[in-house]
Amino acid sequence: MTQKLAAGLIIYRKLAESIEYLLLQTSYSENHWTPPKGHLDEGEDYLTAAVRETEEEAGLKEDLDYTFLSKTFSIECNYVIKGKEPKKVLYWIAKMLNPNTEIKLSHEHINYKWLKLSDACEITKYDEMKCVLNRADTFIINNMKN
Ligand SMILES: Nc1ncnc2c1ncn2[C@@H]1O[C@H](COP(=O)(O)OP(=O)(O)OP(=O)(O)OP(=O)(O)OC[C@H]2O[C@@H](n3cnc4c(N)ncnc43)[C@H](O)[C@@H]2O)[C@@H](O)[C@H]1O
């Protein structure tokens, strides 16, 4: 079976005492929570798709610090949808330049939340997603300058 390919961004914001991650709740399926992400358009590379989908789904583009994108660090997430369709998602990490910038949802999502790592892991029911969030958190802490 053909593998579905998708890409997205793990977006975080730094507050005085904590780091929070942006998760969006889908308006379809099980209304699951996911970072902004989506399928690759024909001929599109993963990174371009990640940035495009984030703008489409959260209204964020110029509002992000993309420093970590240039470090070629990405996190691969593999799973099988409903036991049938294999899917590979590549995530990059981006930081909110202003933690209070408004999130503008598209019709694909009904809600969003900024969550600390433990809460983000709790709300996403999938182990693969928890693993991605934990790896992102470790990378951010190890590479954070301010
Ligand atoms: N059921 C549905 N009804 C109506 N429209 C739908 C639909 N599913 C998708 N769409 C449409 O497809 C578009 C989304 O396309 P895109 O926006 O391009 O792609 P995506 O975020 O990768 O899609 P999706 O939300 O389906 O992916 P995920 O892997 O998280 O999730 C895909 C499935 O895998 C499950 N899943 C997520 N992570 C998993 C994991 N780690 N293990 C097992 N299953 C997992 C999710 O619960 C979900 O069921 C939307 O416009 C929407 O309208």
The ligand as a Tripos MOL2 file, in Angstrom:
@<TRIPOS>MOLECULE
LIG
   53    58     1     0     0
SMALL
NO_CHARGES

@<TRIPOS>ATOM
      1 N1        -12.2340   11.1190    8.6750 N.pl3     1 LIG1
      2 C1        -12.2910   12.2260    7.9220 C.ar      1 LIG1
      3 N2        -13.4890   12.7740    7.6170 N.ar      1 LIG1
      4 C2        -13.5630   13.8760    6.8690 C.ar      1 LIG1
      5 N3        -12.4960   14.5250    6.3600 N.ar      1 LIG1
      6 C3        -11.3010   14.0220    6.6480 C.ar      1 LIG1
      7 C4        -11.1290   12.8560    7.4310 C.ar      1 LIG1
      8 N4         -9.8000   12.6100    7.5390 N.ar      1 LIG1
      9 C5         -9.1820   13.5730    6.8360 C.ar      1 LIG1
     10 N5        -10.0870   14.4330    6.2930 N.ar      1 LIG1
     11 C6         -9.7950   15.5970    5.4630 C.3       1 LIG1
     12 O1         -8.4400   15.5230    5.1300 O.3       1 LIG1
     13 C7         -7.8720   16.8120    5.2380 C.3       1 LIG1
     14 C8         -6.5970   16.6730    6.0490 C.3       1 LIG1
     15 O2         -5.5940   16.6960    5.1770 O.3       1 LIG1
     16 P1         -4.2170   17.3910    5.4720 P.3       1 LIG1
     17 O3         -4.4130   18.5770    6.3600 O.co2     1 LIG1
     18 O4         -3.5180   17.5770    4.1820 O.co2     1 LIG1
     19 O5         -3.4360   16.2210    6.2160 O.3       1 LIG1
     20 P2         -3.2470   15.7370    7.6900 P.3       1 LIG1
     21 O6         -3.2380   16.8180    8.7060 O.co2     1 LIG1
     22 O7         -2.0510   14.8610    7.6510 O.co2     1 LIG1
     23 O8         -4.5880   14.8940    7.8370 O.3       1 LIG1
     24 P3         -5.2040   14.0750    8.9870 P.3       1 LIG1
     25 O9         -5.7430   14.9080   10.0780 O.co2     1 LIG1
     26 O10        -6.1610   13.1840    8.2780 O.co2     1 LIG1
     27 O11        -3.9630   13.2380    9.5540 O.3       1 LIG1
     28 P4         -3.6800   12.4270   10.8690 P.3       1 LIG1
     29 O12        -2.5480   11.5400   10.4980 O.co2     1 LIG1
     30 O13        -3.4860   13.3040   12.0460 O.co2     1 LIG1
     31 O14        -5.0010   11.6100   11.1330 O.3       1 LIG1
     32 C9         -5.4870   10.6530   10.2240 C.3       1 LIG1
     33 C10        -6.1450    9.5420   11.0380 C.3       1 LIG1
     34 O15        -5.1050    8.8170   11.6940 O.3       1 LIG1
     35 C11        -5.3060    8.8070   13.0760 C.3       1 LIG1
     36 N6         -3.9810    8.9280   13.7010 N.ar      1 LIG1
     37 C12        -3.2770   10.0470   13.9630 C.ar      1 LIG1
     38 N7         -2.1040    9.7510   14.5390 N.ar      1 LIG1
     39 C13        -2.0680    8.3940   14.6440 C.ar      1 LIG1
     40 C14        -1.1220    7.4770   15.1710 C.ar      1 LIG1
     41 N8          0.0330    7.8810   15.6940 N.pl3     1 LIG1
     42 N9         -1.4180    6.1700   15.1280 N.ar      1 LIG1
     43 C15        -2.5790    5.7310   14.5880 C.ar      1 LIG1
     44 N10        -3.5240    6.5470   14.0730 N.ar      1 LIG1
     45 C16        -3.2630    7.8640   14.1040 C.ar      1 LIG1
     46 C17        -6.2170    9.9700   13.3830 C.3       1 LIG1
     47 O16        -6.9860    9.7780   14.5420 O.3       1 LIG1
     48 C18        -7.0850   10.0180   12.1370 C.3       1 LIG1
     49 O17        -8.1340    9.1180   12.2300 O.3       1 LIG1
     50 C19        -8.8670   17.7210    5.9050 C.3       1 LIG1
     51 O18        -9.2090   18.7410    5.0130 O.3       1 LIG1
     52 C20       -10.0530   16.8730    6.1880 C.3       1 LIG1
     53 O19       -11.1770   17.5250    5.6670 O.3       1 LIG1
@<TRIPOS>BOND
     1     1     2 1
     2     2     3 ar
     3     2     7 ar
     4     3     4 ar
     5     4     5 ar
     6     5     6 ar
     7     6     7 ar
     8     6    10 ar
     9     7     8 ar
    10     8     9 ar
    11     9    10 ar
    12    10    11 1
    13    11    12 1
    14    11    52 1
    15    12    13 1
    16    13    14 1
    17    13    50 1
    18    14    15 1
    19    15    16 1
    20    16    17 2
    21    16    18 1
    22    16    19 1
    23    19    20 1
    24    20    21 2
    25    20    22 1
    26    20    23 1
    27    23    24 1
    28    24    25 2
    29    24    26 1
    30    24    27 1
    31    27    28 1
    32    28    29 2
    33    28    30 1
    34    28    31 1
    35    31    32 1
    36    32    33 1
    37    33    34 1
    38    33    48 1
    39    34    35 1
    40    35    36 1
    41    35    46 1
    42    36    37 ar
    43    36    45 ar
    44    37    38 ar
    45    38    39 ar
    46    39    40 ar
    47    39    45 ar
    48    40    41 1
    49    40    42 ar
    50    42    43 ar
    51    43    44 ar
    52    44    45 ar
    53    46    47 1
    54    46    48 1
    55    48    49 1
    56    50    51 1
    57    50    52 1
    58    52    53 1
@<TRIPOS>SUBSTRUCTURE
     1 LIG1         1 GROUP 0 **** ****
